[in-house]
Amino acid sequence: MILAAVLLCAAISVSVDSTRIPGPAVPTASAPTGGDSSRPGVATGALARAWDWTSRDFSVLMAASGNVDFATDVWGHPLGNDLPPGYRSDFYLWVDFFQWKGFISTWLIGNTTIMSRDDTTALRLSRIRYILTPGYRYEFGTWQIQGQMLHECIHTVSRPENDLGATWWNAFEIGAGSMGAYHDHLVDDYRAERGFSALKIDGQVNFGQFLYGERSIWIGQNHDFRQELFGTARLRLGSIGPFGFFQDVEPHFWRRATGDIVQKWTLSTHMYLLGKRNVAGVYFRWIPLDQSPIDNEDHLGQIGFEIVF
């Protein structure tokens, strides 16, 4: 009986297949023979390749370096009706945010506090200076190029501001130099070598174009600077035991709206001492010439202490 049931099912199946009406032919897809980029598949592939090229060398760095220092003026005199010299404290933080194809996104955040001392007051705030500088750099082995947008402002403390308010400016800056002329690479070399092994000269040069025109939040106020040229020449003097020494010469030139050129020269000698992770140091700083009408430090001599990280 089971065999009869199986034969009956097979007969019914054959009968149904033989009476099925054939439907219309369905075309089959053929492989593309040309480079038609308008086809969705090709466009998607191009986008995928572009994204792969874009994201392949992208990395988040979040690397920070900087220094904090405090200095006392050992000689000097005020300019015009400015407060007498006293003390100066600086804080600078350089942050590398991300890197793509060799380009490194950077930020510089800085603050300088100038304090005065006289016969009546041991410590009196004079000015506070802020710096905010986003930019990029590209490294070529032993040297680098960089571009940045500088925003800097100076606020007067303990006495009235200018009638127009604080002094501030914006400028586009570009520059190039050897690695050792920049703070982060100098500190990295010092840590790696645990000192400065031999005499070495580094340098950088930079050019800035100030934004100017009608008063605007994008321009600036209370200054007449138009262009600037500044740089650093650095001589590593070597090490004695755990102490490393180097000398900086920093010229700075400004062209004003009248066409006049004013300049500032800063000379400083530094001694570093490497700790477990960070670096402590002392320095002597002298400004033999300062013709700038803003935050003038002409003939000031300073001795300071710094923490470098």
Buried (B, 14 or more C-beta within 10 A) or exposed (E): EEEEEEEEEEEEEEEEEEEEEEEEEEEEEEEEEEEEEEEEEBEEEEEEEEEEEEEEEEEEEEEBBBBBBBBBBEEBEBBEEBBBBBBBBBBBBBBBBEBBEEEBBBBBBBBBBBBBBEEEEEEBBBBBBBBBBBBBBBBEEEBBBBBBEBBBBBBBBEEEEEEEEBBBBBBBBBBBBBBBBBBBBBBBBBBEEEBBEEEBEBBBBBBBBBBBEEEEEEBBBBBBBBBBBBBBBBBBBBBEEEBBBBEBBBBBBBBBEEEEEBBBBBBBBBBBBBEEEEBEBBBBBBBEEBBBBBBBBBBBBBEBEBBBE
